[in-house]
Amino acid sequence: MSQAVVLSSQSGAVLTLTLNRPAALNSFTGDMHTALMAALNQAATEVSVRCVVVTGAGRAFCAGQDLTDPAAAPKASGEPTDLRDLIDRHYTPLLARMRSLPVPLIAAVNGVAAGAGANFALACDMVVAADNASFIQAFSKIGLIPDTGGTWLLPRLVGGARAMGLAMTGDKLSAADAQRIGLIWQCVPTESLTTEVKTLADKLAAMPTAALVATRKALHAAASLSFDDALAAEAELQSALGFAHDYQEGVAAFQAKSAPVFTDR
Ligand code: T3D
């Protein structure tokens, strides 16, 4: 029996999705996109899930698009390949799903993250990487531009000069350097990746989910807003949160010096 290309396991309120094509460094195929999208859609509707972790099986996180996939690989006949269909069918919906996920999303980068695999990780809310992991904007080496959100994400995370350098050279960036320049949240010893990510995921899962998701929304929106418009967007989101259960709960627990139990999603 063939193994699932995306493994799913839930512990408490944390769902872990593992890309599972280790022999091809978990590179994306149509099947893997379909399975990942189904798993994320399921997580979005399952109220017991309050945080999602994505990681890779074996020694890599994800090597981007599977370059042997007939849908992506240049044809032997020399006939041009239209990548637009692949992007429209899989990558754009994947990024939209991640950005609208109603719970926090963590990338646990266990090894190399290249091409679309790197930007898939960087599009998560928080990125924790093992110190043997690396990030490669591999696109330029095969005649492409950073996609999967790379052109938006890179300059916002690390500034224009570093974004341009990473994108043009396609050089490997160690996880330690990725943390140093602000590309990722944290680089941790390889042997502690699982426990560090579990601690973070459990922590986020116990926090007010709706407020965390509104935080994501506000930070992303602010990137293209004027200061005044960002203030207006904050006011709108804050107003909605003020009417919600979790705010009542958080303030009541603070006043009672007790632990809050957040339930909004
Ligand atoms: O199609 C579109 O819509 C356009 C979108 C494109 C998005 C993209 O992601 S473009 C970028 C695609 N990815 C790459 O260009 C990365 C290619 N891979 C590499 O550069 C290297 O494999 C790594 C730097 C990631 C790792 O190097 P290393 O030396 O640790 O491993 P390796 O020996 O190169 O790879 C191990 C196996 O994985 C190998 O297979 P084999 O020889 O053992 O049978 C290799 O062919 C396979 N593999 C690695 N990356 C891919 C892959 N197979 C298919 N597609 C890959 N992307």
Boltz pocket constraint, residues with backbone or C-beta under 6 A from the ligand:
constraints:
  - pocket:
      binder: B
      contacts: [[A, 22], [A, 23], [A, 24], [A, 25], [A, 27], [A, 63], [A, 64], [A, 65], [A, 66], [A, 67], [A, 68], [A, 71], [A, 72], [A, 83], [A, 84], [A, 86], [A, 87], [A, 112], [A, 114], [A, 115], [A, 116], [A, 117], [A, 136], [A, 138], [A, 139], [A, 142], [A, 144], [A, 147]]
      max_distance: 6.0
